[in-house]
């Protein structure tokens, strides 16, 4: 008897179906894998990434350009409120590195403004500490 070889007749169809099904499953999956390989809620990651982006933009803005500075500061405040209202104390993310770093950045900012007043210019040292916290948080998102 001659050996029989199976012939692949799928023409890559299985891969296409897995790709489409995988994409649909991914669309409805409430979780997402982070850069560090952890699986976290998509809503948390979206909120945290938005917070990092807006806070960084507001910190890099020239405080002498009052209009731009106010606009970016207001956007950052809104992101902070949104983030805290949705994620503060949530057990699903409370132990995550990104959460810890973002909390640290928010606390530093709040602490400075509560002592110096709402319109005080942020010193370079505080600004750089907060930017470092944001960079660290971003690595885990």
DSSP file (Angstrom, degrees, kcal/mol; ACC not computed):
  #  RESIDUE AA STRUCTURE BP1 BP2  ACC     N-H-->O    O-->H-N    N-H-->O    O-->H-N    TCO  KAPPA ALPHA  PHI   PSI    X-CA   Y-CA   Z-CA
    1    1 A X              0   0    0      0, 0.0     2,-0.3     0, 0.0     3,-0.0   0.000 360.0 360.0 360.0 142.0    0.0    0.0    0.0
    2    2 A X        -     0   0    0      1,-0.1     2,-0.1     0, 0.0     0, 0.0  -0.623 360.0-104.5 -85.6 143.7    1.2    3.5   -0.8
    3    3 A X        -     0   0    0     -2,-0.3     2,-0.4     1,-0.1    -1,-0.1  -0.416  34.1-138.5 -67.1 144.5    1.4    6.1    2.0
    4    4 A X        -     0   0    0     -2,-0.1     2,-0.5    -3,-0.0    -1,-0.1  -0.870  11.7-157.4-106.7 135.7   -1.4    8.7    1.9
    5    5 A X        -     0   0    0     -2,-0.4     2,-0.3     0, 0.0    -2,-0.0  -0.936  17.0-127.4-113.4 135.4   -0.9   12.3    2.5
    6    6 A X        -     0   0    0     -2,-0.5     2,-0.4     1,-0.0     0, 0.0  -0.569  21.7-141.5 -77.9 141.7   -3.6   14.7    3.6
    7    7 A X        -     0   0    0     -2,-0.3     2,-0.8     2,-0.0    -1,-0.0  -0.884  14.1-123.0-107.2 135.6   -4.0   17.7    1.5
    8    8 A X        +     0   0    0     -2,-0.4     3,-0.2     1,-0.2    -2,-0.0  -0.669  36.7 167.4 -78.5 111.3   -4.8   21.1    3.0
    9    9 A X        +     0   0    0     -2,-0.8    -1,-0.2     1,-0.1     4,-0.0   0.324  51.7  92.2-104.7   4.6   -8.0   22.2    1.3
   10   10 A X  S >  S-     0   0    0      1,-0.1     3,-2.2     2,-0.1    -1,-0.1   0.753  71.1-152.5 -76.6 -22.2   -8.9   25.1    3.7
   11   11 A X  T 3  S-     0   0    0      1,-0.3    -1,-0.1    -3,-0.2    -2,-0.1   0.829  72.0 -57.7  52.9  33.3   -7.1   27.8    1.7
   12   12 A X  T 3> S+     0   0    0      3,-0.1     4,-1.9     1,-0.0    -1,-0.3   0.590 104.5 132.4  77.5   9.1   -6.5   29.7    4.9
   13   13 A X  H <>  +     0   0    0     -3,-2.2     4,-2.7     1,-0.2     5,-0.2   0.891  68.3  53.4 -62.6 -41.3  -10.3   29.8    5.6
   14   14 A X  H  > S+     0   0    0      1,-0.2     4,-2.9     2,-0.2     5,-0.2   0.910 108.5  50.3 -60.4 -42.0   -9.9   28.7    9.2
   15   15 A X  H  > S+     0   0    0      1,-0.2     4,-2.3     2,-0.2    -1,-0.2   0.904 110.7  49.2 -63.3 -40.3   -7.4   31.4    9.8
   16   16 A X  H  X S+     0   0    0     -4,-1.9     4,-2.5     2,-0.2    -2,-0.2   0.929 112.4  47.5 -64.3 -44.4   -9.8   34.0    8.3
   17   17 A X  H  X S+     0   0    0     -4,-2.7     4,-3.3     1,-0.2     5,-0.3   0.920 112.2  49.1 -64.2 -43.2  -12.7   32.7   10.4
   18   18 A X  H  X S+     0   0    0     -4,-2.9     4,-3.1     1,-0.2    -1,-0.2   0.896 111.3  51.5 -61.4 -38.8  -10.6   32.7   13.6
   19   19 A X  H  X S+     0   0    0     -4,-2.3     4,-2.2    -5,-0.2    -2,-0.2   0.932 114.6  40.8 -63.4 -46.5   -9.5   36.3   12.8
   20   20 A X  H  X S+     0   0    0     -4,-2.5     4,-2.4     2,-0.2    -2,-0.2   0.936 119.6  44.6 -68.2 -47.3  -13.1   37.5   12.3
   21   21 A X  H  X S+     0   0    0     -4,-3.3     4,-3.0     1,-0.2     5,-0.2   0.912 114.0  50.9 -63.3 -42.1  -14.4   35.6   15.3
   22   22 A X  H  X S+     0   0    0     -4,-3.1     4,-2.5    -5,-0.3    -1,-0.2   0.898 110.0  49.5 -61.5 -40.6  -11.4   36.7   17.3
   23   23 A X  H  X S+     0   0    0     -4,-2.2     4,-2.0    -5,-0.2    -2,-0.2   0.902 112.5  47.2 -66.0 -40.8  -12.0   40.3   16.4
   24   24 A X  H  X S+     0   0    0     -4,-2.4     4,-1.6     2,-0.2    -2,-0.2   0.925 113.0  48.4 -67.2 -43.8  -15.7   40.0   17.3
   25   25 A X  H  X S+     0   0    0     -4,-3.0     4,-1.2     1,-0.2    -2,-0.2   0.917 111.6  50.7 -60.1 -42.3  -14.9   38.4   20.6
   26   26 A X  H  < S+     0   0    0     -4,-2.5     3,-0.2     1,-0.2    -1,-0.2   0.875 105.8  56.4 -62.5 -37.9  -12.3   41.1   21.3
   27   27 A X  H  < S+     0   0    0     -4,-2.0    -1,-0.2     1,-0.2    -2,-0.2   0.877 115.5  36.0 -62.1 -38.8  -14.9   43.7   20.5
   28   28 A X  H  < S+     0   0    0     -4,-1.6     2,-0.4    -3,-0.2    -1,-0.2   0.513  91.1 106.6 -95.8  -5.9  -17.3   42.4   23.1
   29   29 A X     <  -     0   0    0     -4,-1.2    13,-0.1    -3,-0.2    -4,-0.0  -0.613  61.9-150.1 -74.0 126.3  -14.7   41.4   25.7
   30   30 A X  S    S+     0   0    0     -2,-0.4    12,-3.0    11,-0.1    13,-0.5   0.555  75.1  68.9 -75.2  -4.8  -14.7   43.9   28.6
   31   31 A X  E     -A   41   0A   0     10,-0.3     2,-0.3    11,-0.1    10,-0.2  -0.722  60.3-166.5-114.6 163.1  -11.0   43.3   29.2
   32   32 A X  E     -A   40   0A   0      8,-2.7     8,-2.6    -2,-0.3     2,-0.4  -0.993  26.1-114.2-146.3 147.1   -7.8   44.1   27.3
   33   33 A X  E     -A   39   0A   0     -2,-0.3     6,-0.2     6,-0.2     2,-0.1  -0.690  34.1-141.9 -84.1 134.3   -4.2   43.0   27.6
   34   34 A X    >   -     0   0    0      4,-3.3     3,-1.6    -2,-0.4   107,-0.1  -0.292  29.3 -97.5 -87.5 175.0   -1.8   45.7   28.6
   35   35 A X  T 3  S+     0   0    0      1,-0.3   105,-0.1   103,-0.2   106,-0.1   0.837 127.1  54.0 -59.5 -33.1    1.8   46.3   27.5
   36   36 A X  T 3  S-     0   0    0    104,-0.2    -1,-0.3     2,-0.1   104,-0.1   0.456 122.6-107.7 -84.6   0.6    3.0   44.5   30.6
   37   37 A X  S <  S+     0   0    0     -3,-1.6     2,-0.2     1,-0.3    -2,-0.1   0.450  75.2 131.7  92.9   0.3    0.8   41.5   29.7
   38   38 A X        -     0   0    0    102,-0.2    -4,-3.3    -5,-0.1     2,-0.6  -0.521  55.8-127.4 -84.2 155.6   -1.9   41.9   32.4
   39   39 A X  E     +A   33   0A   0     -6,-0.2     2,-0.3    -2,-0.2    -6,-0.2  -0.918  39.4 163.5-106.3 117.6   -5.6   41.7   31.6
   40   40 A X  E     -A   32   0A   0     -8,-2.6    -8,-2.7    -2,-0.6    53,-0.1  -0.854  46.6 -76.8-128.8 161.8   -7.5   44.8   32.8
   41   41 A X  E  >  -A   31   0A   0     -2,-0.3     4,-2.2   -10,-0.2   -10,-0.3  -0.370  34.6-136.4 -60.7 134.6  -10.9   46.3   32.1
   42   42 A X  H  > S+     0   0    0    -12,-3.0     4,-2.7     1,-0.2     5,-0.2   0.880 105.1  56.6 -58.4 -39.0  -10.9   48.2   28.8
   43   43 A X  H  > S+     0   0    0    -13,-0.5     4,-2.3     1,-0.2    -1,-0.2   0.893 107.4  48.3 -62.5 -39.3  -12.9   51.0   30.5
   44   44 A X  H  > S+     0   0    0     -3,-0.2     4,-3.1     2,-0.2     5,-0.3   0.946 112.0  48.5 -64.3 -48.0  -10.1   51.4   33.1
   45   45 A X  H  X S+     0   0    0     -4,-2.2     4,-2.6     1,-0.2     5,-0.2   0.895 112.0  49.2 -61.3 -40.7   -7.4   51.4   30.5
   46   46 A X  H  X S+     0   0    0     -4,-2.7     4,-2.1     2,-0.2    -1,-0.2   0.940 114.6  44.7 -63.3 -46.9   -9.2   54.0   28.4
   47   47 A X  H  X S+     0   0    0     -4,-2.3     4,-2.2    -5,-0.2    -2,-0.2   0.908 115.2  47.5 -64.2 -43.9   -9.8   56.3   31.4
   48   48 A X  H  X S+     0   0    0     -4,-3.1     4,-2.5     2,-0.2    -2,-0.2   0.903 112.1  49.3 -66.8 -41.7   -6.2   55.9   32.7
   49   49 A X  H  X S+     0   0    0     -4,-2.6     4,-2.4    -5,-0.3    -1,-0.2   0.898 111.2  49.9 -65.0 -39.4   -4.7   56.6   29.2
   50   50 A X  H  X S+     0   0    0     -4,-2.1     4,-2.7    -5,-0.2     5,-0.3   0.902 110.3  50.8 -64.7 -40.9   -6.9   59.6   28.8
   51   51 A X  H  X S+     0   0    0     -4,-2.2     4,-2.5     2,-0.2     5,-0.3   0.933 110.5  48.4 -61.6 -47.3   -5.8   60.9   32.3
   52   52 A X  H  X S+     0   0    0     -4,-2.5     4,-2.3     1,-0.2     5,-0.2   0.934 114.2  47.4 -58.3 -46.8   -2.1   60.4   31.4
   53   53 A X  H  X S+     0   0    0     -4,-2.4     4,-2.3     2,-0.2    -2,-0.2   0.946 116.4  40.4 -62.4 -52.1   -2.5   62.2   28.1
   54   54 A X  H  X S+     0   0    0     -4,-2.7     4,-2.3     2,-0.2    22,-0.3   0.882 116.3  49.5 -70.3 -37.5   -4.5   65.2   29.4
   55   55 A X  H  X S+     0   0    0     -4,-2.5     4,-2.0    -5,-0.3    -1,-0.2   0.921 112.1  48.4 -66.7 -42.4   -2.4   65.6   32.6
   56   56 A X  H  X S+     0   0    0     -4,-2.3     4,-1.8    -5,-0.3    -2,-0.2   0.927 111.4  50.4 -62.3 -44.4    0.8   65.5   30.6
   57   57 A X  H  X S+     0   0    0     -4,-2.3     4,-0.7     1,-0.2    -1,-0.2   0.907 111.2  48.3 -60.9 -42.0   -0.5   68.0   28.1
   58   58 A X  H  < S+     0   0    0     -4,-2.3     3,-0.3    14,-0.3    -1,-0.2   0.855 111.2  50.2 -69.5 -33.1   -1.5   70.4   30.9
   59   59 A X  H  < S+     0   0    0     -4,-2.0    -1,-0.2     1,-0.2    -2,-0.2   0.803 110.6  49.1 -73.9 -28.3    1.8   70.1   32.7
   60   60 A X  H  < S+     0   0    0     -4,-1.8    -1,-0.2    -5,-0.2    -2,-0.2   0.563  89.5 106.6 -87.4  -8.0    3.8   70.8   29.5
   61   61 A X  S  < S-     0   0    0     -4,-0.7     2,-0.6    -3,-0.3    -3,-0.0  -0.426  81.3-109.6 -72.4 144.6    1.7   73.9   28.7
   62   62 A X    >   -     0   0    0      1,-0.2     3,-1.6    -2,-0.1     7,-0.3  -0.646  20.6-149.1 -74.7 117.6    3.3   77.3   29.2
   63   63 A X  T 3  S+     0   0    0     -2,-0.6    -1,-0.2     1,-0.3     7,-0.1   0.678  94.2  66.6 -64.4 -15.5    1.6   78.9   32.2
   64   64 A X  T 3  S+     0   0    0      1,-0.2     2,-1.6     2,-0.1    -1,-0.3   0.759  84.8  73.5 -75.9 -24.0    2.1   82.3   30.6
   65   65 A X  S <> S-     0   0    0     -3,-1.6     4,-2.9     1,-0.2     5,-0.2  -0.657  71.8-177.0 -87.6  82.0   -0.2   81.4   27.7
   66   66 A X  H  > S+     0   0    0     -2,-1.6     4,-2.9     1,-0.2     5,-0.2   0.846  72.0  51.5 -54.8 -45.6   -3.3   81.7   30.0
   67   67 A X  H  > S+     0   0    0      2,-0.2     4,-2.2     1,-0.2    -1,-0.2   0.949 116.3  39.3 -61.0 -51.3   -6.0   80.7   27.5
   68   68 A X  H  > S+     0   0    0      2,-0.2     4,-2.7     1,-0.2     5,-0.3   0.915 115.7  53.0 -64.0 -43.1   -4.2   77.4   26.4
   69   69 A X  H  X S+     0   0    0     -4,-2.9     4,-2.6    -7,-0.3    -2,-0.2   0.930 111.1  45.9 -59.0 -47.9   -3.1   76.7   30.0
   70   70 A X  H  X S+     0   0    0     -4,-2.9     4,-2.9    -5,-0.2     5,-0.2   0.919 112.2  51.3 -60.9 -45.8   -6.7   77.1   31.3
   71   71 A X  H  X S+     0   0    0     -4,-2.2     4,-1.9    -5,-0.2    -2,-0.2   0.932 115.1  41.4 -60.3 -46.9   -8.1   74.9   28.5
   72   72 A X  H  X S+     0   0    0     -4,-2.7     4,-2.4     2,-0.2   -14,-0.3   0.872 114.3  52.1 -69.9 -36.5   -5.6   72.1   29.2
   73   73 A X  H  X S+     0   0    0     -4,-2.6     4,-2.7    -5,-0.3    -2,-0.2   0.913 110.1  48.8 -65.3 -41.2   -6.0   72.4   32.9
   74   74 A X  H  X S+     0   0    0     -4,-2.9     4,-2.2     2,-0.2    -2,-0.2   0.899 111.3  49.9 -64.6 -39.8   -9.8   72.2   32.7
   75   75 A X  H  X S+     0   0    0     -4,-1.9     4,-2.1    -5,-0.2    -1,-0.2   0.905 111.6  48.5 -63.5 -41.9   -9.4   69.1   30.5
   76   76 A X  H  X S+     0   0    0     -4,-2.4     4,-2.5   -22,-0.3    -2,-0.2   0.909 109.9  52.0 -65.2 -42.4   -7.0   67.5   33.0
   77   77 A X  H  X S+     0   0    0     -4,-2.7     4,-2.7     1,-0.2    -2,-0.2   0.917 109.5  49.8 -59.7 -43.2   -9.4   68.3   35.9
   78   78 A X  H  X S+     0   0    0     -4,-2.2     4,-2.6     1,-0.2    -1,-0.2   0.907 111.0  49.2 -62.8 -42.3  -12.2   66.6   34.0
   79   79 A X  H  X S+     0   0    0     -4,-2.1     4,-2.7     2,-0.2    -2,-0.2   0.896 111.3  49.9 -63.3 -40.6  -10.1   63.5   33.3
   80   80 A X  H  X S+     0   0    0     -4,-2.5     4,-2.9     2,-0.2     5,-0.3   0.938 112.0  47.3 -63.9 -46.8   -9.1   63.4   37.0
   81   81 A X  H  X S+     0   0    0     -4,-2.7     4,-2.8     2,-0.2     5,-0.2   0.931 114.0  47.5 -59.4 -46.2  -12.7   63.6   38.1
   82   82 A X  H  X S+     0   0    0     -4,-2.6     4,-1.7     2,-0.2     5,-0.2   0.937 114.1  46.9 -60.8 -48.3  -13.8   61.0   35.6
   83   83 A X  H  X S+     0   0    0     -4,-2.7     4,-2.6     1,-0.2     5,-0.4   0.941 115.9  43.8 -60.0 -50.3  -11.0   58.6   36.6
   84   84 A X  H  X S+     0   0    0     -4,-2.9     4,-1.7     1,-0.2    -1,-0.2   0.894 111.6  52.9 -66.5 -40.0  -11.5   59.0   40.3
   85   85 A X  H  < S+     0   0    0     -4,-2.8    -1,-0.2    -5,-0.3    -2,-0.2   0.837 120.1  34.0 -66.4 -30.2  -15.3   58.7   40.1
   86   86 A X  H  < S+     0   0    0     -4,-1.7    -2,-0.2    -5,-0.2    -1,-0.2   0.790 131.6  23.4 -92.8 -29.5  -15.1   55.5   38.2
   87   87 A X  H >< S+     0   0    0     -4,-2.6     3,-2.1    -5,-0.2    -3,-0.2   0.609  78.4 118.0-120.7 -14.6  -12.0   53.8   39.6
   88   88 A X  T 3< S+     0   0    0     -4,-1.7     3,-0.1    -5,-0.4     6,-0.0  -0.387  95.7   1.8 -60.7 125.8  -11.1   55.0   43.1
   89   89 A X  T 3  S+     0   0    0      1,-0.2     2,-0.5    -2,-0.2    -1,-0.3   0.486  89.0 148.2  78.0   3.4  -11.4   52.0   45.4
   90   90 A X    X>  -     0   0    0     -3,-2.1     4,-2.1     1,-0.2     3,-1.5  -0.606  41.4-150.1 -74.9 120.4  -12.2   49.5   42.7
   91   91 A X  T 34 S+     0   0    0     -2,-0.5     4,-0.5     1,-0.3    -1,-0.2   0.776  90.4  68.1 -62.4 -27.3  -10.8   46.2   43.8
   92   92 A X  T 34 S+     0   0    0      1,-0.2    -1,-0.3     2,-0.1   -51,-0.1   0.763 121.5  13.4 -65.7 -23.8  -10.3   45.1   40.1
   93   93 A X  T X4 S+     0   0    0     -3,-1.5     3,-2.1    -6,-0.2     6,-0.3   0.521  96.2  99.5-127.2 -10.6   -7.6   47.7   39.6
   94   94 A X  T 3< S+     0   0    0     -4,-2.1    -3,-0.1     1,-0.3    -2,-0.1   0.764  89.2  45.2 -56.4 -30.7   -6.5   49.0   43.1
   95   95 A X  T 3  S+     0   0    0     -4,-0.5    -1,-0.3     4,-0.1     2,-0.1   0.480  88.2 114.7 -92.0  -1.9   -3.4   46.9   43.3
   96   96 A X  S <> S-     0   0    0     -3,-2.1     4,-2.4     1,-0.1     5,-0.2  -0.395  70.8-129.0 -73.4 145.4   -2.3   47.6   39.7
   97   97 A X  H  > S+     0   0    0      1,-0.2     4,-2.5     2,-0.2     5,-0.2   0.892 109.1  52.4 -58.8 -42.4    1.0   49.5   39.2
   98   98 A X  H  > S+     0   0    0      1,-0.2     4,-2.4     2,-0.2    -1,-0.2   0.909 109.8  49.0 -62.8 -41.4   -0.7   52.0   36.8
   99   99 A X  H  > S+     0   0    0     -6,-0.3     4,-2.5     2,-0.2    -2,-0.2   0.930 111.3  49.2 -62.7 -46.7   -3.4   52.7   39.4
  100  100 A X  H  X S+     0   0    0     -4,-2.4     4,-2.0     1,-0.2    -2,-0.2   0.912 113.4  46.7 -60.5 -44.7   -0.8   53.2   42.2
  101  101 A X  H  X S+     0   0    0     -4,-2.5     4,-2.3     2,-0.2    -1,-0.2   0.887 112.4  49.1 -67.5 -39.5    1.3   55.6   40.0
  102  102 A X  H  X S+     0   0    0     -4,-2.4     4,-2.5     2,-0.2     5,-0.2   0.901 110.4  50.9 -67.8 -39.0   -1.7   57.6   38.8
  103  103 A X  H  X S+     0   0    0     -4,-2.5     4,-2.8    -5,-0.2    -2,-0.2   0.914 109.8  51.3 -61.2 -41.7   -3.0   58.0   42.4
  104  104 A X  H  X S+     0   0    0     -4,-2.0     4,-2.4     2,-0.2    -2,-0.2   0.919 110.6  47.8 -61.6 -44.8    0.5   59.2   43.4
  105  105 A X  H  X S+     0   0    0     -4,-2.3     4,-2.1     2,-0.2    -2,-0.2   0.916 113.4  47.4 -63.0 -44.3    0.5   61.8   40.6
  106  106 A X  H  X S+     0   0    0     -4,-2.5     4,-2.8     1,-0.2     5,-0.2   0.913 111.8  50.5 -64.8 -43.0   -3.0   63.0   41.5
  107  107 A X  H  X S+     0   0    0     -4,-2.8     4,-3.0     2,-0.2     5,-0.2   0.911 109.6  50.7 -61.9 -42.9   -2.1   63.2   45.2
  108  108 A X  H  X S+     0   0    0     -4,-2.4     4,-2.2     2,-0.2    -1,-0.2   0.922 113.3  45.6 -60.0 -44.6    1.1   65.2   44.4
  109  109 A X  H  X S+     0   0    0     -4,-2.1     4,-2.4     2,-0.2     5,-0.2   0.935 115.3  46.0 -64.6 -47.6   -0.9   67.7   42.3
  110  110 A X  H  X S+     0   0    0     -4,-2.8     4,-2.4     1,-0.2    -2,-0.2   0.903 111.9  51.9 -62.9 -42.5   -3.7   68.0   44.9
  111  111 A X  H  X S+     0   0    0     -4,-3.0     4,-1.5    -5,-0.2    -1,-0.2   0.920 110.7  47.7 -61.6 -45.3   -1.3   68.4   47.7
  112  112 A X  H  X S+     0   0    0     -4,-2.2     4,-3.1    -5,-0.2     3,-0.4   0.957 115.0  44.2 -61.4 -51.3    0.6   71.2   46.0
  113  113 A X  H  X S+     0   0    0     -4,-2.4     4,-1.8     1,-0.2    -1,-0.2   0.812 109.6  55.6 -68.8 -29.4   -2.5   73.1   45.0
  114  114 A X  H  < S+     0   0    0     -4,-2.4    -1,-0.2    -5,-0.2    -2,-0.2   0.836 117.5  36.4 -70.8 -29.2   -4.1   72.7   48.4
  115  115 A X  H  < S+     0   0    0     -4,-1.5    -2,-0.2    -3,-0.4    -1,-0.2   0.885 127.9  33.2 -84.4 -43.3   -1.0   74.3   50.0
  116  116 A X  H  < S-     0   0    0     -4,-3.1    -3,-0.2     1,-0.2    -2,-0.2   0.625 112.6-106.9 -94.0 -15.2   -0.1   76.9   47.4
  117  117 A X    ><  -     0   0    0     -4,-1.8     3,-1.3    -5,-0.3    -1,-0.2  -0.123  35.2 -76.6 101.1 156.9   -3.6   77.9   46.1
  118  118 A X  T 3  S+     0   0    0      1,-0.3    -1,-0.1    -4,-0.1    -5,-0.1   0.689 126.4  42.1 -67.8 -20.6   -5.4   77.1   42.9
  119  119 A X  T 3  S+     0   0    0     -3,-0.2    -1,-0.3    -6,-0.1     2,-0.1   0.285  82.0 124.3-111.5  12.8   -3.6   79.6   40.7
  120  120 A X    <   -     0   0    0     -3,-1.3     2,-0.2    -7,-0.1    -3,-0.1  -0.469  68.2-110.0 -71.2 140.7    0.0   79.0   41.9
  121  121 A X        -     0   0    0     -2,-0.1     2,-0.4     1,-0.1    -1,-0.1  -0.521  33.8-115.0 -71.5 137.6    2.6   78.1   39.3
  122  122 A X        -     0   0    0     -2,-0.2   -59,-0.1     1,-0.1    -1,-0.1  -0.589  30.3-124.0 -74.9 122.8    3.7   74.5   39.6
  123  123 A X     >  -     0   0    0     -2,-0.4     4,-2.6     1,-0.1     3,-0.2  -0.318  19.8-115.3 -66.5 152.2    7.4   74.3   40.5
  124  124 A X  H  > S+     0   0    0      1,-0.2     4,-2.8     2,-0.2     5,-0.2   0.838 113.7  56.2 -55.3 -37.8    9.7   72.3   38.2
  125  125 A X  H  > S+     0   0    0      2,-0.2     4,-1.9     1,-0.2    -1,-0.2   0.925 111.1  41.9 -63.7 -45.9   10.5   69.7   40.9
  126  126 A X  H  > S+     0   0    0     -3,-0.2     4,-2.4     2,-0.2    -2,-0.2   0.917 115.1  51.8 -66.9 -43.2    6.8   68.9   41.5
  127  127 A X  H  X S+     0   0    0     -4,-2.6     4,-2.6     1,-0.2    -2,-0.2   0.923 111.0  47.0 -58.9 -46.3    6.1   68.9   37.7
  128  128 A X  H  X S+     0   0    0     -4,-2.8     4,-2.1     1,-0.2    -1,-0.2   0.866 110.4  52.8 -68.1 -35.4    9.0   66.5   37.0
  129  129 A X  H  X S+     0   0    0     -4,-1.9     4,-2.0    -5,-0.2    -1,-0.2   0.919 112.0  45.7 -63.1 -43.6    7.9   64.2   39.8
  130  130 A X  H  X S+     0   0    0     -4,-2.4     4,-2.4     2,-0.2    -2,-0.2   0.914 111.5  51.6 -67.4 -42.9    4.3   64.0   38.4
  131  131 A X  H  X S+     0   0    0     -4,-2.6     4,-2.4     1,-0.2    -1,-0.2   0.881 108.9  51.7 -62.0 -37.3    5.6   63.5   34.9
  132  132 A X  H  X S+     0   0    0     -4,-2.1     4,-2.4     2,-0.2    -1,-0.2   0.911 109.2  50.1 -63.6 -42.5    7.8   60.6   36.1
  133  133 A X  H  X S+     0   0    0     -4,-2.0     4,-2.6     1,-0.2    -2,-0.2   0.904 111.2  49.4 -61.2 -41.4    4.7   59.1   37.8
  134  134 A X  H  X S+     0   0    0     -4,-2.4     4,-2.5     2,-0.2    -2,-0.2   0.901 109.9  50.6 -65.7 -41.0    2.8   59.4   34.6
  135  135 A X  H  X S+     0   0    0     -4,-2.4     4,-1.4     2,-0.2    -2,-0.2   0.921 112.2  47.3 -61.8 -43.6    5.6   57.8   32.5
  136  136 A X  H  X S+     0   0    0     -4,-2.4     4,-0.7     1,-0.2     3,-0.3   0.927 112.3  49.3 -63.7 -44.6    5.7   54.9   35.0
  137  137 A X  H >< S+     0   0    0     -4,-2.6     3,-1.3     1,-0.2     4,-0.4   0.914 107.2  55.7 -59.5 -43.4    1.9   54.5   34.9
  138  138 A X  H >< S+     0   0    0     -4,-2.5     3,-1.2     1,-0.3    -1,-0.2   0.819  97.5  63.0 -62.0 -32.2    2.0   54.5   31.1
  139  139 A X  H 3< S+     0   0    0     -4,-1.4    -1,-0.3    -3,-0.3    -2,-0.2   0.783 105.9  46.3 -63.5 -25.6    4.4   51.6   31.0
  140  140 A X  T <<        0   0    0     -3,-1.3    -1,-0.3    -4,-0.7  -104,-0.2   0.429 360.0 360.0 -97.5   0.1    1.8   49.4   32.6
  141  141 A X    <         0   0    0     -3,-1.2    -1,-0.2    -4,-0.4    -2,-0.2   0.424 360.0 360.0 -95.6 360.0   -1.1   50.5   30.4
